[in-house]
């Protein structure tokens, strides 16, 4: 059985997931933001290579962490990471692992925390309560 308790902040994982509004369950990358073993949940950031939305308004780029193509081996394309998170249960991740659909890729460098803090601070559409919530758990 997969030991989800061992996930650390900034581990990069790949497994299929279906977000609301997506037509299919597709393999996606996730970055562990916080592991909460007490409730068996991993809080994750979702990297995206779909950058058109952010490029359309340069202010939006202030609220993301940007990786250039191949700057990190698991991001072959330009990739952006917002400070928005998704809580994903251990049961779901273990199910993906049992089906051979889970992969641990790597851990991002420690400076990712500093970059994510800057993104959360500069996110143009966040109000004080969003920032307070984020910085309340992302230390």
C-alpha positions in Angstrom: 0.0 0.0 0.0 1.2 3.5 -0.9 2.5 5.4 2.2 0.8 8.8 1.7 2.0 9.9 5.1 5.4 10.2 3.7 4.5 12.9 1.1 6.4 16.2 1.8 5.7 19.7 0.7 6.7 20.3 -2.9 6.7 16.7 -3.9 5.5 16.5 -7.5 3.0 13.7 -8.2 1.1 12.6 -11.3 -2.2 10.8 -11.2 -5.6 11.0 -13.0 -8.1 13.5 -11.8 -11.4 14.9 -13.0 -12.1 18.5 -12.1 -15.6 19.8 -12.1 -16.5 20.8 -15.7 -13.8 18.5 -17.3 -15.3 15.9 -19.6 -12.8 13.2 -18.7 -10.5 11.9 -16.0 -7.0 12.8 -17.2 -3.5 12.3 -15.7 -2.4 15.6 -14.2 0.5 16.9 -12.2 0.1 18.1 -8.6 2.5 19.7 -6.1 2.0 18.8 -2.5 1.5 22.0 -0.5 0.6 20.3 2.8 0.1 16.8 4.0 -2.6 16.4 6.7 -2.3 12.8 7.9 -4.8 13.3 10.8 -7.6 13.6 8.2 -5.8 11.6 5.4 -5.7 14.5 2.9 -3.0 16.0 0.7 -3.5 19.7 -0.1 -2.1 20.3 -3.5 -1.3 23.0 -6.0 -2.2 22.3 -9.6 0.5 23.3 -12.2 -0.8 24.2 -15.6 0.8 24.6 -19.0 -2.4 26.3 -20.3 -1.1 29.8 -19.9 -3.3 31.8 -22.3 -5.6 33.1 -19.5 -2.6 34.5 -17.6 -0.8 35.9 -20.7 -4.0 37.8 -21.6 -3.6 40.0 -18.6 0.0 40.5 -17.4 -1.3 41.4 -13.9 -2.3 37.8 -13.5 1.3 36.6 -13.9 2.2 38.4 -10.6 0.0 35.8 -8.8 1.6 32.7 -10.0 5.0 30.8 -9.9 6.4 30.5 -13.4 8.7 27.7 -14.6 10.2 28.0 -18.1 10.3 25.0 -20.4 12.6 22.3 -19.0 13.7 24.6 -16.1 12.4 21.6 -14.1 12.5 18.2 -15.7 8.9 17.4 -15.0 7.7 20.6 -16.6 8.6 20.2 -20.3 6.5 23.2 -21.3 6.2 26.7 -19.7 4.2 25.9 -16.5 2.4 28.2 -14.0 1.4 27.4 -10.5 -1.3 29.3 -8.7 -1.6 29.5 -4.9 -5.1 27.9 -5.2 -5.3 24.4 -3.7 -7.2 21.2 -3.9 -7.6 18.7 -1.1 -7.3 15.1 -2.3 -7.9 12.2 -0.1 -5.4 9.4 0.6 -8.0 6.8 -0.5 -8.2 8.3 -3.9 -4.5 8.5 -4.4 -4.0 4.9 -3.1 -6.7 3.8 -5.6 -4.8 5.4 -8.4 -1.6 3.7 -7.2 -3.4 0.3 -7.1 -4.4 0.8 -10.7 -0.9 1.7 -11.8 -1.9 5.3 -12.4 0.2 7.1 -9.8 3.7 8.3 -10.2 6.1 10.2 -7.8 8.2 12.5 -10.0 10.5 14.6 -7.7 10.6 17.3 -5.0 10.9 20.9 -6.0 13.7 23.1 -4.6 13.1 24.8 -1.2 12.9 28.2 -2.9 9.5 27.2 -4.2 8.0 28.2 -0.8 9.4 31.7 -1.2 8.1 32.0 -4.8 4.7 30.7 -3.8 4.5 33.2 -0.9 5.3 36.0 -3.4 2.6 34.7 -5.8 0.0 34.7 -2.9 1.0 38.2 -1.8 0.8 39.6 -5.3 -2.3 37.7 -6.6 -4.4 40.6 -8.0 -7.9 39.1 -7.4 -7.3 37.9 -3.8 -8.7 39.9 -0.9 -7.1 40.1 2.5 -9.2 37.2 3.8 -7.8 34.9 0.9 -4.3 35.9 1.8 -4.9 35.5 5.6 -6.3 32.0 5.0 -3.4 31.0 2.7 -0.7 32.3 5.1 -2.5 30.7 8.0 -1.7 27.2 6.8 1.2 27.8 4.3 4.1 28.6 6.6 
